[in-house]
Amino acid sequence: MTLKIRPGVMEIAPYVGGEAAIPGIANPAKLSSNENPLGASPKAIAAFREAAAEMHRYPDGGAEKLRDGIARRFGLEKTGIVCGNGSDELIALLARAYAGPGDEVLFSAHGFLMYRLSALGAGATPKAAPEKNYATDMEALLALVTPATRIIYVGNPNNPTGSYMTAAQLRELRRRLRSDILLVIDAAYAEFVDDPGYNAGEELVRAGDNVVMLRTFSKIFGLAGLRLGWAFCPPSIADVLNRIRGPFNTSAPAQAAALAALDDREHETKSLAHNKKWRDWLSAELTNQGYRVHPSVGNFLLVEFADADAADRFLKSRGLILRKMGAYGLGHCLRITIGTEAETRALAAALADLAKGGAKMAAAR
Ligand SMILES: Cc1ncc(COP(=O)(O)O)c(C=O)c1O
């Protein structure tokens, strides 16, 4: 007799995070995980330290103060806010609650990997819709809808492509979906988007009872290591998430740091300005060097290479860690997180050398 594993689980190739080290190279530039290169807000760090003195206490399972802070800051109803151990946890909890064996979960072909993994983890069947120009294609998604479809995840903006759908496009998508299909708008990079035609998702959440918006403190707020994400949901979905989440799924120091981060508008503004300046600079620089750089509204760029593996080896030899994209069906690309000024300049210089034949030198070594 052997243990029985839920169907789908063994199809999961465990998520591999961005690499953080290069053997033999001290202090490499980690441009592989879309983190904030300026670090966390000093106010968040102070709040985290202060919370350490109380680490023998269980956290507030309802994250009341933090949810108050999120509601205030983003003008949302507190009852609809549910915090999670990173938005990753919320992606998985939604799959577990609303899809199972025999059900289908849809997403875009180069959508964030956790959509597929969460569908498999729930025992559901993942289905990926082809993209157009490395962007979500609404018609392709709709064409894959069947009576078995239960959830559609849309990364907006999407990682790793950097593309996004406007509020009008998302409204149209929702309008054309059956009401028993949950639309999950994953807006992990919402704070970086500078387009009045964009909405992170709250307007659609409020319009009915079948849309959820996901957000995170891992990106602009620089708290990736603390694992704090949140969902804004209609009351019925918040109720479901509160039933299936762990009672203490977010830690007390994470809640305290996140609340303080929300108050540090100066750090947020600085982070936003830094990202825009160096994303635009790097994009122009690499385009001039002859690379195909995809337009991105996030804190990262997707770049195509003649031989992405060789480029990755070459960049590593220069102490630069990028994200390989094979798991996304984009083996010809590398994803670059916008780093500090020094890191970004070093990367541009390395890629200029690569364009001049540096890749061959690296391969020959
Ligand atoms: C589109 C997208 N959604 C969700 C996440 C997960 O974020 P978190 O750190 O909150 O789990 C990421 C992280 O890279 C992401 O890129």
The ligand as a Tripos MOL2 file, in Angstrom:
@<TRIPOS>MOLECULE
LIG
   16    16     1     0     0
SMALL
NO_CHARGES

@<TRIPOS>ATOM
      1 C1          2.5300   39.0930  -10.8630 C.3       1 LIG1
      2 C2          2.9330   38.6540   -9.4970 C.ar      1 LIG1
      3 N1          2.0020   38.2890   -8.6370 N.ar      1 LIG1
      4 C3          2.3050   37.8850   -7.3910 C.ar      1 LIG1
      5 C4          3.6140   37.8300   -6.9730 C.ar      1 LIG1
      6 C5          3.8970   37.3020   -5.6040 C.3       1 LIG1
      7 O1          4.1840   38.2800   -4.7320 O.3       1 LIG1
      8 P1          4.2890   38.0070   -3.1790 P.3       1 LIG1
      9 O2          5.6930   38.2880   -2.8110 O.co2     1 LIG1
     10 O3          3.2990   38.9580   -2.5710 O.co2     1 LIG1
     11 O4          3.8910   36.5920   -2.9100 O.co2     1 LIG1
     12 C6          4.6320   38.2010   -7.8190 C.ar      1 LIG1
     13 C7          6.0380   38.1080   -7.3850 C.2       1 LIG1
     14 O5          6.9630   38.2150   -8.1150 O.2       1 LIG1
     15 C8          4.2850   38.6250   -9.1230 C.ar      1 LIG1
     16 O6          5.2360   38.9650   -9.9920 O.3       1 LIG1
@<TRIPOS>BOND
     1     1     2 1
     2     2     3 ar
     3     2    15 ar
     4     3     4 ar
     5     4     5 ar
     6     5     6 1
     7     5    12 ar
     8     6     7 1
     9     7     8 1
    10     8     9 2
    11     8    10 1
    12     8    11 1
    13    12    13 1
    14    12    15 ar
    15    13    14 2
    16    15    16 1
@<TRIPOS>SUBSTRUCTURE
     1 LIG1         1 GROUP 0 **** ****
